[in-house]
């Protein structure tokens, strides 16, 4: 498996574009992805009771199992916009379908930005036409720029591997920096592959990979109304049909997993106001659910995140967060590490030189490991610190 | 029922004191409460897996149902301190019991402050002697000062009411500004009453009142290792024994409820870095659990709290938080108010003058009401906004 460039156009037979249509105050804000061949499709979406219009429409279309294109806008979430929002989402798909000459129900739609404001449809119509006119095989980068909101960097990842004589590629892009704590989905993520794989098996691989990537990611504990991950597989690599339980499936599943992990950790690294990237590992838990719950509770704790911003090895806050997670914990068995430095053994602090304890906190990347020592399951959570800048960004991002 | 002064010494037969023994860098840091008469006792404590030593000791003693005194220190939590922490907590109780001439198992202990550092026992021993030597009938205020950590104001509340010819008083004090999201308890709270009421009935009244006060309070979603509420009833008012289901019980329960609510909302008002006090009311929910879950999820949302700091009527974030709470919600039925201003009706924003929507955000006290319109249950959550100062306090509060 080799890392390659290209994002959503790394895989054969996909074209994309990103254009500016004027929804945001500046920068590109509308992207399109198109496959020359009809695709299998899988997706995961927000579980929020307030689902954006695009999520409602996509869920209907996912059931049909076929896709040709996705249209995405940034700057406006088209959420809490009622009946008009649904009509707008369907209209965008219909417009793109007409221009591309593909069935309307094979076009998907996603939005991100402010909640509760109707889409500026005149701008979006012009943008859809512009984007489709500019679709290209190296458009992955411009598409990744057009889906950004408070993101400071575009996020793409792609890998290739061999199946028989064919080179198979999996590549994707995502956006997300705040209101990030997906559950069964991410903020907005689009992944394409030229593997030949049916929608059901594609969905299976996606679900397991999302659990340990996007669903293990949190910036601020706030799950969005718009979280969407859409995965298209067009078979253009010429590899044979991938079947369940095969070595080919394992290779595909691994590449998809790596793309998901790269993109999820990129969101944590670009968390709003982040000055640190943090991976919380909980090991030797009684169950995976326990490990995940403890890791996510630590990763969501404002006290842990502000301590990391202050470069303070405040291990008490980490154990305190683990202790309220509901995970089975025997305090006297618990150990804790910042980086490679063991801070707590058997539930009690080790007598450490304060400088030695603080050293890992000074790095940009921090790994916190909590060893519960009551089982053999482990999980990781991906997050960032909590800085003045997060407050500034979110106090000043006015309606 | 009349509001009175006095905190934990408002009720007859109680004495208290607060002294400085040098645990904190400045200010008083050790308090004692003493009853001239043996008391019934009830308590609720943190459900965190990492329980402070004092919580472990108090839970043992609560089972015996009798109490005479409480010793409290601030500046050190005596949590994650292993076997030594337990020995220290027991030693403090034994020392106070000897000085007061009461049974050791009737002395309770509580601590708040830094986690993972052994108590400075020489200082504490001197402090216990000093506090007990200074116990007085008007010592409630000095005690309330001695239990503060990052609190900016002391928090006391007391009420009196009549039972037959006797005047009965209920008064208390608490501390708490950060690491505040109690579950079955508060940070540190001590309430005394001169009512005559058995420990079991006292516990029943306490549990129901805590649910809608301290357990509906959040500053930052972080439940502490030390949350403790201890309630002592010494019967010194001379009122007859209060029995279940009586009018006297209803009067007592109401006064205790008001003390709990006053103290819990005082913690929210004094939340770390708070510039606003916020009450989130969820009404017409399908169940109390739904209403509580939606209210607490909104109250804990960093995006909602930073928007309030920015005085921005960002209702989308409020609905988004409600939507991920797990409560049963029909988006098209949901309405939302900031203060008295209706912002959302039937799931869609009303066309409002932006200045009218923003007006309630400019006040210090904000009530957010979400009407789910799917049932008849309601709940409130008490919180504050999320400011630069919260990050500063918690990034700089070093280990």
Interface residues (C-beta under 8 A of the other chain):
Chain A: X47 X48 X49 X50 X51 X77 X79 X80 X81 X82 X114 X115 X116 X117 X178 X179 X183 X220 X221 X222 X223 X224 X225 X300 X301 X302 X303 X306 X307 X309 X310 X312 X313 X314 X315 X316 X317 X319 X320 X321 X322 X323 X324 X327 X329 X331 X332 X344 X346 X347 X348 X349 X386 X387 X388 X390 X391 X392 X394 X395 X396 X397 X398 X399
Chain B: X47 X48 X49 X50 X51 X77 X79 X80 X81 X82 X114 X115 X116 X117 X178 X179 X183 X220 X221 X222 X223 X224 X225 X300 X301 X302 X303 X306 X307 X309 X310 X312 X313 X314 X315 X316 X317 X319 X320 X321 X322 X323 X324 X327 X329 X331 X332 X344 X347 X348 X349 X386 X387 X388 X390 X391 X392 X394 X395 X396 X397 X398 X399
